[in-house]
Structures are given as structure tokens and as C-alpha cells.
Amino acid sequence: MAAEGIERPVGALHADTTSLADAASVAGGDHVALIADGSVDEWHGAVTGSNGDGPRRSYLVSVDDTVRGAAAAAPGADGRAVGGGVVLATAEGPMPDLVGYLREVLEETVTGDAGSVVVDDLGAVLPADADPVAAVDDLLALAAEFGVEFHARVGGDGEAVSALARRLPGADAAADRALAERLVAHLRETDPTNFGYLRRHWTEARRGLTAVGMTYPQSKQVHAAIPDPETTPRTLGAALQALVKLGALGVWGDTVAANRYDLTGHDPARVDAVGAVLDDADD
């Protein structure tokens, strides 16, 4: 039985386009970008004007919900070389088979063992009925298979950002803050009950996670490690479940023993960033 922890693949979440472009430039190698928010021309300018040596080859896909026809469905069909190792393409979003599309592009583009995949708005390319967590796992596995980094931006659909947050770290303090703000807002909107428990008890949850001497504890065992707790095991468990949704804590398995938390997936920095946002939140 495998633990659902917070894995640390090569890559990160970024607060803005500048940071995202810097990461692609520093990664170098073969670069693939799915751009749904902005133009590929703007993206190419941001990457070539950032820190680092820049990619040696780039395949830049403009994702647009107005694109129609067979050319938009096949990655190699409408790719147009424009010189300087750059290929431009268009695709219709959302993409029914995002992973399959990206695999074809990577097979066409990646020739070495370095590079990057960038998705600037995951929610714009995922179908409405997709499981964001499973999609992120598949995307990260695909990037690892081709030996490239995976980078994304904080923004857009809350479920997509939440899924990314469970697998990728923030690139820097600005990303951590932006991520915490987006995730807390999404939790407040979609799960107000657990938001309330987390807001009230996040400091006690942090104390329990730090104090418990087990790798895969239940909420009652985390609770028992807290001196003079204000929570009950149930209310603490609600706060811990909220931290799982925010990517600050893992759970052991998806179904069997899913009430056990995986402290190898405990991210104290994200807990603190979330706590700072909660403390600043309006009533």
C-alpha cells in the first residue's frame, strides 16, 4: 500500500508569469509550453528575456477555446517552425486527452535529458469531468519519463490549483503566499465547515503534527500529543482534513486506512503560510 504524500518532483508552482518564465529559461534544454492565458509571442518574449540561457528548442502551444477542426486535435499537424528552434501550434481547450496530446508533443520535441513543461492555467486545459489530482499525477509522471521539469502558475480553477499544490512546492515565498491565498479562498468557498475548523484550530493542528511521534497517525493520536488541547479528536480531524486539501499534509492510501495521515507529506512552511492567510482573513 503506497502513501499519498506530497512528492517533490522536479518543478514548482509560481506566483506570476515572470517567475514561471525564469524557471523555463534556467531549465534550458527542450521546452514545451501550453499557454491559455496570454499569447505564445508574449510567452516566448518572457522566456528569452529572463534569467538563464534559455531553451535550445521550444514547442509553444496556444490553447484557445475558439480553435476548431482536425488541425487543433493533432499536435504535429499544425506545428509551424518559425526559426530559432521554435515551433508554434494551436490547440482547442479544454483538451479531452491532455496527457496524450502532451506525450505526442514531447516525443516530437525532446531530444535530450533536460528541459521543461509549462502549463500556465491547468484549469483551462482540463475537461470539466476530469479528476484534477489524477491528471496532475499523470502529467508529472509524463514529465519525469521524458526527463523534464514541470512548472505551473498559481491561478485559475481552484480544484486544479489544489491538485497541483498536493504535488508541487512553491517556487519561492511569493508563490507560497499566492498559493496559500488561492487555496484558502477555494476551501472557504467549497468546504466552509472544514474552513471554519481550520481557521479556529490551525495552530493546535500544527502543534500536534510537530509533537506526534508517528509517521502515519490517526487524528486521535495527533490529538493525544497536544498538551491541554482545545480541540476534540473530531474537530482536530476536520482541521487536518482541510490541511490535506491545501497540500500541507498527506494521507495514507486513497481508500484503505485513509483516516491515517502521512507525515512524510507534512509541509510545515505551507501550514505557516496558510495560517498567516487565515489570521488575515475577514470574518
C-alpha positions as CSV (number, residue, x, y, z in Angstrom):
1,M,0.0,0.0,0.0
2,A,1.5,3.3,-1.1
3,A,1.3,6.5,0.8
4,E,-0.3,9.6,-0.7
5,G,2.3,12.1,0.5
6,I,3.5,15.3,-1.0
7,E,6.0,14.1,-3.5
8,R,8.7,16.6,-4.6
9,P,9.1,16.2,-8.3
10,V,11.4,18.5,-10.2
11,G,9.4,21.6,-10.8
12,A,7.3,24.1,-8.9
13,L,4.3,26.4,-8.7
14,H,4.9,30.1,-9.5
15,A,3.1,33.3,-8.4
16,D,3.3,35.0,-11.8
17,T,4.5,34.8,-15.4
18,T,7.9,36.3,-14.7
19,S,8.8,33.6,-12.2
20,L,7.4,30.9,-14.5
21,A,9.4,32.2,-17.5
22,D,12.6,32.4,-15.3
23,A,12.1,28.7,-14.4
24,A,11.8,27.7,-18.1
25,S,14.8,29.7,-19.1
26,V,17.0,28.3,-16.3
27,A,15.9,24.8,-17.1
28,G,17.1,25.2,-20.7
29,G,17.0,22.2,-22.9
30,D,13.8,21.3,-24.8
31,H,10.8,23.4,-23.7
32,V,7.1,22.8,-24.2
33,A,4.5,25.4,-23.1
34,L,0.7,25.2,-23.1
35,I,-0.4,28.8,-22.9
36,A,-4.0,29.6,-22.2
37,D,-3.7,32.9,-20.5
38,G,-1.9,35.3,-22.9
39,S,-0.2,34.8,-26.3
40,V,2.7,32.5,-27.2
41,D,4.5,35.5,-28.6
42,E,4.4,37.2,-25.2
43,W,5.4,33.9,-23.6
44,H,8.4,33.5,-25.9
45,G,9.5,37.0,-25.2
46,A,9.2,36.5,-21.4
47,V,11.4,33.3,-21.6
48,T,14.1,34.7,-23.8
49,G,14.2,37.9,-21.8
50,S,14.6,36.2,-18.4
51,N,17.5,34.8,-16.4
52,G,19.3,31.7,-17.6
53,D,20.5,30.6,-21.0
54,G,17.0,29.8,-22.3
55,P,15.7,26.7,-24.1
56,R,17.6,25.3,-27.1
57,R,14.2,24.3,-28.7
58,S,10.7,25.3,-27.9
59,Y,7.3,24.0,-28.8
60,L,4.7,26.6,-27.9
61,V,1.0,25.8,-27.9
62,S,-1.6,28.5,-27.9
63,V,-4.7,27.0,-26.1
64,D,-7.9,28.6,-27.2
65,D,-11.5,27.6,-26.8
66,T,-12.3,29.1,-30.2
67,V,-10.0,26.8,-32.2
68,R,-11.8,24.2,-34.2
69,G,-11.0,21.4,-36.6
70,A,-8.6,18.5,-37.1
71,A,-5.5,20.7,-37.0
72,A,-6.3,21.6,-33.4
73,A,-6.7,17.9,-32.4
74,A,-3.3,16.6,-33.6
75,P,-0.1,18.2,-32.1
76,G,2.1,17.6,-35.1
77,A,-0.5,18.6,-37.7
78,D,-0.4,22.4,-37.3
79,G,3.0,22.9,-35.7
80,R,4.8,25.6,-37.6
81,A,8.6,26.2,-37.4
82,V,9.3,29.9,-37.2
83,G,13.1,29.8,-36.8
84,G,15.5,29.8,-33.9
85,G,14.4,26.3,-32.8
86,V,10.8,27.5,-32.1
87,V,7.7,25.7,-33.3
88,L,4.2,27.3,-32.8
89,A,1.0,25.4,-32.6
90,T,-2.7,25.8,-31.6
91,A,-5.0,23.6,-29.7
92,E,-8.6,23.7,-28.6
93,G,-9.2,23.8,-24.9
94,P,-10.3,22.1,-22.8
95,M,-8.3,19.1,-24.1
96,P,-10.2,15.7,-24.0
97,D,-6.8,13.9,-23.8
98,L,-4.3,16.3,-22.3
99,V,-1.8,13.7,-21.4
100,G,-2.0,12.0,-24.8
101,Y,-1.6,15.4,-26.5
102,L,1.4,16.3,-24.4
103,R,3.0,12.9,-24.9
104,E,3.0,13.5,-28.7
105,V,4.4,16.9,-28.4
106,L,7.2,15.7,-26.1
107,E,8.0,12.8,-28.4
108,E,8.4,15.3,-31.2
109,T,10.3,17.9,-29.2
110,V,12.5,16.4,-26.5
111,T,15.9,15.1,-27.7
112,G,18.0,15.4,-24.6
113,D,17.6,14.9,-20.8
114,A,16.9,18.4,-19.8
115,G,14.1,20.9,-20.4
116,S,10.7,21.9,-19.1
117,V,7.0,21.7,-19.5
118,V,5.0,24.7,-18.5
119,V,1.2,25.0,-18.1
120,D,0.1,28.5,-17.3
121,D,-3.6,27.6,-16.4
122,L,-4.3,23.9,-15.8
123,G,-8.0,24.5,-15.3
124,A,-8.3,25.9,-18.8
125,V,-6.9,22.7,-20.4
126,L,-8.6,20.1,-18.3
127,P,-12.2,18.9,-19.2
128,A,-14.9,19.6,-16.7
129,D,-15.3,16.0,-15.8
130,A,-11.5,15.3,-15.2
131,D,-10.1,14.3,-11.9
132,P,-7.5,17.1,-11.3
133,V,-5.5,15.0,-8.8
134,A,-5.2,12.1,-11.2
135,A,-4.4,14.4,-14.1
136,V,-1.6,16.1,-12.2
137,D,-0.1,12.7,-11.2
138,D,-0.2,11.7,-14.9
139,L,1.4,14.9,-16.0
140,L,4.2,14.7,-13.5
141,A,4.8,11.1,-14.4
142,L,5.0,12.0,-18.1
143,A,7.4,14.9,-17.4
144,A,9.6,12.6,-15.4
145,E,9.5,10.0,-18.1
146,F,11.0,12.5,-20.6
147,G,13.4,13.9,-18.0
148,V,12.0,17.4,-18.0
149,E,10.8,19.7,-15.2
150,F,7.1,20.6,-14.7
151,H,6.1,24.1,-13.8
152,A,2.7,25.7,-13.4
153,R,1.3,29.0,-12.3
154,V,-1.0,29.6,-9.3
155,G,-4.3,30.9,-10.7
156,G,-7.5,29.9,-12.4
157,D,-9.6,27.0,-11.3
158,G,-9.4,26.3,-7.6
159,E,-9.7,22.5,-7.9
160,A,-6.8,22.4,-10.4
161,V,-4.6,24.6,-8.2
162,S,-5.5,22.4,-5.2
163,A,-4.4,19.3,-7.1
164,L,-1.1,21.0,-8.1
165,A,-0.5,22.1,-4.5
166,R,-0.7,18.4,-3.4
167,R,2.2,17.5,-5.6
168,L,4.4,20.6,-6.2
169,P,6.2,23.0,-3.9
170,G,6.0,26.8,-4.3
171,A,9.0,28.2,-6.1
172,D,9.6,31.0,-3.6
173,A,8.0,33.0,-0.8
174,A,5.8,34.9,-3.2
175,A,4.5,31.7,-4.7
176,D,3.8,30.2,-1.2
177,R,1.8,33.3,-0.3
178,A,-0.2,33.4,-3.6
179,L,-0.8,29.6,-3.3
180,A,-2.0,29.9,0.3
181,E,-4.3,32.7,-0.6
182,R,-5.8,30.9,-3.5
183,L,-6.2,27.6,-1.6
184,V,-7.8,29.2,1.5
185,A,-10.2,31.1,-0.7
186,H,-11.2,27.9,-2.5
187,L,-11.6,26.0,0.7
188,R,-13.8,28.7,2.2
189,E,-16.0,28.6,-0.9
190,T,-16.2,24.8,-1.3
191,D,-15.9,23.5,2.2
192,P,-17.0,26.2,4.7
193,T,-17.3,23.7,7.6
194,N,-13.7,22.5,7.5
195,F,-12.6,26.0,6.7
196,G,-14.1,27.1,10.0
197,Y,-12.4,24.3,11.9
198,L,-9.0,25.0,10.3
199,R,-9.3,28.7,10.9
200,R,-10.1,28.1,14.6
201,H,-7.6,25.3,15.2
202,W,-4.7,25.6,12.7
203,T,-2.2,26.4,15.4
204,E,-3.2,23.4,17.5
205,A,-3.1,21.2,14.4
206,R,0.5,22.5,13.8
207,R,1.5,21.7,17.4
208,G,0.1,18.2,17.1
209,L,1.8,17.4,13.8
210,T,5.1,18.6,15.3
211,A,4.7,16.7,18.5
212,V,3.3,13.3,17.4
213,G,6.0,10.7,17.3
214,M,4.4,8.6,14.5
215,T,4.7,8.6,10.7
216,Y,1.2,7.6,10.0
217,P,-1.0,8.7,12.9
218,Q,-4.8,9.0,13.1
219,S,-6.3,12.2,14.3
220,K,-6.9,10.8,17.8
221,Q,-3.1,10.1,18.1
222,V,-2.2,13.6,16.9
223,H,-4.7,14.9,19.4
224,A,-3.1,12.9,22.2
225,A,0.2,14.5,21.5
226,I,-1.1,18.0,22.3
227,P,-0.9,19.3,25.9
228,D,-4.1,20.8,27.1
229,P,-5.9,20.7,23.8
230,E,-8.9,22.9,23.0
231,T,-9.9,20.5,20.2
232,T,-11.5,17.1,20.3
233,P,-10.2,14.3,18.0
234,R,-13.2,15.0,15.7
235,T,-12.6,18.8,15.4
236,L,-8.9,18.3,15.1
237,G,-9.5,15.7,12.4
238,A,-11.6,18.3,10.4
239,A,-8.8,20.7,10.6
240,L,-6.3,18.1,9.5
241,Q,-8.5,17.1,6.5
242,A,-8.5,20.7,5.5
243,L,-4.7,20.7,5.5
244,V,-4.8,17.7,3.2
245,K,-6.9,19.6,0.7
246,L,-4.4,22.5,1.0
247,G,-1.5,20.3,0.1
248,A,0.1,20.7,3.6
249,L,-0.4,17.1,4.7
250,G,-0.6,13.7,3.1
251,V,-2.9,10.8,3.8
252,W,-2.0,7.1,3.9
253,G,-3.7,5.5,0.9
254,D,-6.7,6.5,-1.0
255,T,-9.3,4.2,0.5
256,V,-7.9,1.7,3.0
257,A,-6.8,3.4,6.2
258,A,-7.4,6.8,4.5
259,N,-8.0,8.2,8.0
260,R,-4.3,7.9,8.7
261,Y,-2.2,10.9,7.9
262,D,1.2,10.7,6.2
263,L,3.7,12.9,8.0
264,T,6.2,12.4,5.2
265,G,3.8,14.7,3.4
266,H,3.7,17.3,6.1
267,D,4.8,20.7,4.8
268,P,5.4,23.0,7.8
269,A,6.1,26.0,5.6
270,R,2.8,25.7,3.8
271,V,1.0,25.3,7.2
272,D,2.5,28.5,8.3
273,A,1.7,30.3,5.0
274,V,-1.9,29.1,5.3
275,G,-2.1,30.1,8.9
276,A,-0.9,33.6,8.0
277,V,-3.6,33.9,5.4
278,L,-6.2,32.6,7.9
279,D,-5.2,35.1,10.5
280,D,-5.6,37.9,8.0
281,A,-9.0,36.6,6.7
282,D,-12.1,38.7,7.1
283,D,-15.0,37.4,9.1
